[in-house]
Amino acid sequence: MNDESFWHQRYSQQANWTGDLRKYLYNKTSLDHAERVLEVGCGTGVILEELATRKYLDLHGVDILPGRLSTAHVHSPQAFLTCADARSLPFPRQSFDISLCHFLLLWVPDPLQALLEMKQVTRTGGHVLAMAEPDYYERTDKPEGLALLGPWQTEGLRRQGADPGIGHRLGDLFVQAGIRLIEAGPLRGWDAVLLSPDEQEMEWRVLEYDLKGIASQDEIQQMKSLDKEAWRSGRRQLQVPIYYAWGTVQE
């Protein structure tokens, strides 16, 4: 899927899920007083656009995909954008007050190396934030006929090189990286995903991509029909735990 407008909508949807957490973390880390901030895996610029509304930020974004960066430039022209791998950030040591990521580490082949890089480019006393990483192993779907969706998507993500269960290991990864862990855990108040009809279509576009080679087209279409009916009847429940971690850099 290479439609950048679709991915911008998808990233905006994900950002909406974590809005309250970001406000909390921005306040705790005194983001308004930060001079230099880096987002690793900035995608199409959804989070950068939000950060750019805050004054006095020297704002930088990194992504490995040039197409994502082109879209990010449209949505956040104030940010300095760099095409680079999260495992090898092209910045001097202690360049930033805060480095952060959002739904990134599950896609990085070596998430520990990415955190080590974020730590290295963050100043002593600065903050490292992993603001959203899912655990698809804990995904639950109801009614019962949809229970296979979680295992199917988990396997599909694994085959794409992702780590579907990274969320519950996030705090341990911070400790392994030598980042002083302050908080880690699931998003508070995150009980279930409630999707509008448009969001349901978006979710299925992602699911159909993830399930290629995992389930047949007939099985996928049967699941899709059951899913739509469950949403219409109010019986649909979808839970995907999302975890965060916040730490500081020590000498």
Residue pairs with C-beta under 8 A, 6 or more apart in sequence:
1 7
1 205
1 206
1 209
2 67
4 44
4 67
4 68
4 70
4 71
5 71
6 202
6 205
7 43
7 44
7 68
7 71
8 43
8 44
8 45
8 46
8 71
8 75
9 202
10 202
10 206
11 43
11 44
11 46
11 103
12 46
13 199
13 202
14 46
14 102
14 103
14 132
15 22
15 46
15 47
15 50
15 102
17 132
17 187
17 190
17 193
17 242
18 102
18 131
18 132
18 187
18 242
18 244
20 189
21 131
21 132
21 187
21 188
21 244
22 47
22 50
22 131
25 31
25 129
25 131
25 244
25 246
26 32
28 246
29 98
29 127
29 129
29 246
31 37
31 51
31 54
31 98
32 54
32 55
32 56
33 56
34 57
34 97
34 98
35 56
35 57
35 58
35 97
36 57
36 58
36 60
36 95
36 96
36 97
36 98
37 51
37 57
37 58
37 59
37 60
37 96
37 97
37 98
37 99
37 100
38 60
38 61
38 62
38 89
38 91
38 95
38 96
38 98
38 99
38 100
38 118
38 121
38 122
39 47
39 48
39 51
39 59
39 60
39 61
39 62
39 99
39 100
39 101
39 102
40 62
40 86
40 89
40 99
40 100
40 101
40 104
40 114
40 117
40 118
41 62
41 63
41 64
41 86
41 101
41 102
41 103
41 104
41 107
41 108
42 48
42 61
42 62
42 63
42 68
42 69
42 72
42 79
42 81
43 63
43 68
43 72
44 68
44 71
44 72
44 75
45 61
45 71
45 72
45 73
45 74
45 75
45 76
45 79
46 75
47 100
47 102
48 59
48 61
48 72
48 75
48 76
48 79
49 75
49 76
51 57
51 59
51 76
51 79
52 59
52 76
52 78
52 79
58 80
59 76
59 78
59 79
59 80
60 79
60 80
60 81
60 82
60 91
60 96
61 69
61 72
61 76
61 79
61 80
61 81
61 82
62 81
62 82
62 83
62 84
62 86
62 89
63 69
63 72
63 81
63 83
63 84
64 83
64 84
64 85
64 86
65 83
66 83
69 81
69 82
69 83
72 79
72 81
73 79
73 81
82 90
84 90
86 101
86 104
86 108
86 114
86 117
86 118
87 108
87 109
87 110
87 113
87 114
87 117
88 117
89 117
89 118
89 120
89 121
91 121
92 121
93 120
93 121
94 120
94 121
94 122
94 123
94 124
94 126
95 121
95 122
95 123
96 121
96 122
96 123
96 126
97 122
97 123
97 126
97 127
98 122
98 126
98 127
98 128
98 129
99 118
99 119
99 121
99 122
99 126
99 127
99 128
99 129
100 127
100 128
100 129
100 130
100 131
101 114
101 118
101 129
101 130
101 131
102 131
102 132
103 132
103 133
103 134
104 114
104 130
104 133
105 111
105 114
105 115
105 130
105 133
105 163
105 166
105 170
105 173
106 133
106 134
106 157
106 162
106 163
106 164
106 166
106 167
107 161
107 162
108 114
109 161
111 163
111 166
111 173
112 173
112 176
112 177
115 128
115 130
115 173
115 174
115 176
115 177
115 179
116 177
116 178
118 128
119 128
119 177
119 178
119 179
119 249
122 128
122 249
123 249
124 249
124 250
124 251
125 248
125 249
126 248
126 249
127 246
127 247
127 248
127 249
128 174
128 179
128 246
128 247
128 248
128 249
129 244
129 245
129 246
130 170
130 174
130 244
130 245
130 246
131 244
132 187
132 242
132 243
132 244
133 166
133 167
133 170
133 242
133 243
133 244
134 164
134 166
134 167
134 240
134 241
134 242
134 243
135 164
135 165
135 166
135 167
135 168
135 240
135 241
135 242
135 243
136 150
136 153
136 154
136 157
136 164
136 165
136 240
137 154
137 164
137 165
137 168
138 165
138 167
138 168
138 239
138 240
138 241
139 149
139 150
139 153
139 154
139 238
139 239
139 240
139 241
140 147
140 150
140 237
140 238
140 239
141 147
141 149
141 150
141 237
141 238
141 239
142 230
142 235
142 236
142 237
143 226
143 230
143 235
143 236
145 226
146 223
146 226
146 227
146 230
146 236
148 215
148 223
149 207
149 223
149 227
152 210
152 211
152 214
152 215
153 164
153 207
153 210
153 211
153 214
154 164
154 165
155 214
156 210
156 211
156 212
156 213
156 214
157 164
157 210
158 164
159 213
159 214
160 210
166 173
167 186
167 241
167 242
167 243
168 241
168 243
170 184
170 243
170 244
170 245
171 181
171 184
171 185
171 243
171 245
173 245
174 181
174 184
174 245
174 247
175 181
178 250
179 247
179 248
179 249
180 247
180 248
180 249
180 250
181 245
181 246
181 247
182 246
182 247
182 248
183 244
183 245
183 246
184 243
184 244
184 245
184 246
185 243
185 244
186 241
186 242
186 243
187 241
187 242
187 243
187 244
190 241
190 242
191 239
192 237
192 238
192 239
193 238
193 239
193 240
195 203
195 231
195 238
197 231
200 227
200 228
200 231
204 224
204 227
207 220
208 220
208 224
211 220
215 223
227 236
230 236
